[in-house]
Amino acid sequence: MLKRSPSLPLIVMLTIAFQLGIASRASAHHVVIMASATCADSAAVINYTASSWATGLEGTNPTVQIKFNGIVVDTGAFGPVTFSFSGTQPAPPGSSVIVEAVAAGTWGDGFAGGQSAAVTVTLPTDCVEDGTGRFTGGGNQVEVADAKVTRGLTIHCDLLLSNNLEVNWGGNHFHMLEHLSTIACTDSPDIDQNPPKAPLDTLIGIGTGRYNNVDGFTISFTLVDAGEPGTSDQMAIRIFETANPANVVLDIPLTFLTGGNLQAHFDQPHGNNGNK
């Protein structure tokens, strides 16, 4: 109980009590972010865990955004069990990255969202440089689940080179801009992508583009080349509104192709032993 001081009017005492109550409630909705960077074979990736301080209803939040240098790269939720979520995304170029978690949704007890926390992560310097490989799509079209990826698909492991990626499904269309936001290319010892010889078998990328001729949409995708004839190749596609990641217009988890072929190559002009 707040005791009244003889020198303070009652209205001042009530104001202080109200402010203390608001501050106490707000503190229960803090966001915590932990992140670190590692090398994933040939590129830097960032591992992160976002969580809330509270473990009751006030600690739940349905929409929590993860941002790298101000760009949303993932979205999740603080559920009633763990009150946190974790993930891994390719690191953008540079020597360090600001990783931020934002509680964009309303908290489970009705408290307004908007709280955030950020950390600066230093990227490793011993990862293999970008520009060591590329992916192309062959066949009539690359098909995965209910989506068709344009013939002539070309994605480079280099943020400077131009790329070609279009996705069509159910009368809808997405066309990615030429340059990616983030990219990670890896070579797993558990995947045999030959032939031809290539320095990678998996590519993970994030880019922006136009959905049904409207700007402001993001695509995150994964390409896996598991050798010929392409029936073991896989692809994942997620397309969402950049400013509202909860508005997902296409979400296909990593799935075997139903048509076409994904092919990993040495990047041009990095032709080793004549393989391109």
C-alpha positions in Angstrom: 0.0 0.0 0.0 1.3 3.4 -1.0 1.5 5.6 2.2 0.6 9.2 1.9 3.4 11.7 2.7 2.2 14.7 4.6 4.0 16.9 2.1 2.3 15.5 -1.0 -1.2 16.2 -2.0 -3.5 13.2 -2.5 -3.8 13.7 -6.3 0.0 13.6 -6.6 0.1 10.3 -4.7 -2.6 8.8 -6.9 -0.7 9.9 -10.0 2.5 8.2 -8.8 0.6 5.0 -7.9 -1.0 5.0 -11.4 2.4 5.5 -13.1 4.0 2.8 -11.1 1.2 0.4 -12.0 1.6 1.1 -15.7 5.4 0.7 -15.5 5.0 -2.6 -13.7 2.6 -4.0 -16.3 4.7 -2.8 -19.2 7.8 -4.5 -17.8 6.0 -7.8 -18.0 6.0 -7.5 -21.8 9.7 -7.1 -22.5 11.2 -8.8 -25.4 14.6 -10.6 -25.3 16.7 -11.5 -28.3 19.8 -13.7 -28.4 21.8 -14.2 -31.6 25.1 -15.5 -32.9 26.7 -16.0 -36.3 28.4 -19.1 -37.7 29.6 -20.5 -41.0 27.4 -22.9 -42.8 29.9 -24.4 -45.1 30.3 -21.5 -47.5 28.4 -18.6 -46.0 27.6 -16.9 -42.7 24.3 -17.6 -41.1 22.7 -16.1 -38.0 21.0 -18.2 -35.3 18.6 -16.4 -33.0 16.2 -17.0 -30.2 13.5 -14.4 -29.3 11.6 -14.7 -26.0 9.5 -12.7 -23.5 10.2 -12.2 -19.8 6.8 -13.3 -18.6 5.6 -16.9 -18.6 1.9 -16.3 -18.1 -0.8 -15.0 -20.5 1.0 -11.6 -20.6 4.0 -13.4 -22.1 2.2 -14.7 -25.2 2.2 -12.8 -28.5 0.9 -14.1 -31.9 3.2 -12.0 -34.1 6.9 -11.5 -33.4 9.2 -10.3 -36.2 12.9 -10.9 -36.6 14.7 -8.2 -38.5 18.2 -8.1 -39.9 19.4 -4.5 -40.3 15.7 -3.4 -40.3 14.5 -5.9 -42.8 12.0 -8.6 -41.7 13.5 -12.1 -42.3 11.3 -14.2 -40.2 8.1 -14.2 -38.1 6.9 -16.4 -35.3 4.9 -16.3 -32.0 5.4 -16.5 -28.3 3.2 -19.4 -27.4 1.9 -20.5 -24.0 4.4 -23.3 -23.5 7.9 -22.0 -24.4 7.2 -18.2 -24.7 9.9 -18.1 -27.4 10.9 -19.2 -30.8 14.2 -19.8 -32.6 15.4 -19.8 -36.2 18.3 -19.5 -38.6 18.6 -17.2 -41.6 21.4 -16.3 -44.1 23.4 -13.3 -43.0 23.3 -10.1 -45.1 26.6 -8.7 -46.4 28.8 -6.7 -44.1 31.0 -7.2 -41.0 28.1 -7.0 -38.5 24.3 -7.3 -38.4 21.8 -5.7 -36.1 19.4 -8.5 -35.1 16.1 -7.2 -33.7 13.0 -8.9 -32.3 9.7 -6.9 -32.4 6.5 -7.9 -30.6 4.3 -6.7 -33.5 1.1 -8.3 -32.2 -1.1 -7.6 -29.2 -0.1 -9.5 -26.1 -2.2 -12.3 -24.8 -3.6 -10.2 -21.9 -4.6 -7.4 -24.3 -1.6 -5.2 -23.8 -0.5 -3.3 -26.9 2.5 -4.6 -28.8 5.4 -2.7 -30.3 8.1 -3.6 -27.8 11.5 -4.6 -29.2 15.0 -5.6 -28.4 18.2 -5.7 -30.5 21.7 -7.1 -30.5 24.6 -6.5 -32.8 26.2 -9.7 -34.2 29.7 -9.7 -35.6 30.0 -12.0 -38.7 32.8 -14.5 -39.0 35.6 -13.6 -41.4 36.6 -17.2 -42.3 33.6 -18.2 -44.4 34.0 -18.9 -48.1 33.2 -15.7 -50.1 30.0 -15.4 -52.1 30.2 -15.9 -55.8 31.3 -19.6 -55.8 28.3 -21.1 -57.4 24.8 -20.8 -59.0 21.6 -22.7 -59.6 19.6 -23.1 -62.8 16.2 -24.7 -63.5 15.7 -27.0 -66.4 13.0 -28.9 -68.0 9.7 -27.5 -69.3 9.2 -25.8 -66.0 10.3 -26.5 -62.4 7.2 -27.7 -60.6 6.8 -28.0 -56.9 3.5 -28.8 -55.3 0.9 -26.5 -56.9 3.4 -23.9 -58.1 5.4 -23.6 -61.3 8.8 -21.8 -61.3 9.7 -20.1 -64.6 11.8 -21.8 -67.1 15.3 -20.3 -67.2 15.6 -20.0 -63.4 19.0 -18.6 -62.5 20.2 -17.8 -59.0 23.8 -16.8 -58.2 25.6 -17.1 -54.8 26.4 -13.5 -55.2 24.4 -10.5 -54.1 25.9 -8.4 -56.9 24.8 -10.5 -59.8 21.3 -10.4 -61.4 18.9 -13.3 -61.0 15.8 -14.6 -62.6 13.0 -16.1 -60.5 9.2 -16.1 -61.3 6.6 -18.2 -59.6 3.1 -18.9 -60.9 0.2 -20.7 -59.1 -3.5 -20.7 -59.4 -3.7 -17.7 -61.6 -1.3 -15.8 -59.3 2.2 -14.5 -60.3 5.3 -13.4 -58.4 8.3 -11.9 -60.1 11.4 -11.4 -58.0 13.7 -8.3 -58.5 17.1 -9.0 -60.0 19.1 -8.7 -56.8 18.7 -10.8 -53.6 18.6 -9.4 -50.1 20.4 -12.4 -48.5 22.0 -15.6 -49.8 23.6 -18.7 -48.4 25.1 -21.5 -50.5 26.2 -24.7 -48.8 27.6 -28.1 -49.8 26.4 -31.0 -47.7 28.4 -34.2 -47.5 25.1 -36.1 -47.3 23.9 -34.9 -50.8 25.5 -36.0 -54.1 24.6 -33.4 -56.7 26.8 -34.7 -59.5 26.8 -34.3 -62.5 28.1 -31.7 -63.2 30.7 -31.0 -60.5 29.7 -27.9 -58.4 30.8 -26.2 -55.2 27.3 -26.3 -53.7 24.1 -28.5 -53.5 21.8 -26.1 -51.5 21.0 -22.5 -51.9 18.8 -20.4 -49.5 17.8 -16.9 -50.6 15.6 -14.0 -49.7 14.5 -11.3 -52.2 11.7 -8.9 -52.9 9.4 -8.4 -55.9 5.9 -8.0 -57.3 2.9 -10.1 -56.5 0.2 -9.9 -59.1 2.0 -6.7 -60.3 1.9 -5.1 -56.8 5.2 -4.1 -55.2 6.1 -4.8 -51.6 6.3 -8.6 -51.3 9.2 -10.8 -50.1 10.1 -14.4 -51.2 12.3 -16.8 -49.2 13.2 -20.0 -51.0 15.5 -23.0 -50.8 16.9 -24.9 -53.7 18.4 -28.4 -53.4 20.2 -30.3 -56.2 20.4 -34.0 -55.3 21.7 -35.3 -58.7 20.1 -36.6 -61.8 17.5 -37.0 -63.2 16.1 -34.4 -60.7 13.4 -36.5 -59.0 15.2 -36.1 -55.7 15.7 -32.3 -56.1 13.8 -30.2 -53.6 12.5 -26.6 -53.3 10.8 -24.5 -50.6 8.9 -21.3 -51.4 7.4 -18.7 -49.0 5.9 -15.4 -50.4 4.5 -12.8 -48.0 3.8 -9.1 -47.8 7.0 -7.4 -46.7 5.3 -4.9 -44.3 2.9 -7.5 -42.9 4.7 -10.9 -42.8 1.6 -12.5 -41.4 0.0 -12.0 -44.9 1.4 -15.1 -46.6 0.2 -15.6 -50.1 2.2 -18.9 -50.8 3.8 -21.3 -48.4 5.4 -24.5 -49.7 7.7 -26.3 -47.3 10.8 -28.1 -48.6 9.2 -30.5 -51.1 10.5 -32.9 -53.8 10.0 -31.5 -57.3 7.0 -32.8 -59.3 8.6 -31.8 -62.6 11.7 -30.3 -64.1 15.2 -30.2 -62.6 17.4 -28.0 -60.4 21.1 -27.9 -61.3 24.0 -26.5 -59.3 27.0 -25.2 -61.2 30.3 -23.4 -60.7 29.5 -19.7 -61.2 30.5 -17.8 -64.2 33.3 -16.9 -64.6 34.4 -19.4 -61.9 34.7 -22.3 -64.2 36.8 -25.0 -62.5 38.2 -27.8 -64.7 35.9 -26.6 -67.5 32.7 -27.3 -65.5 30.1 -24.5 -65.7 
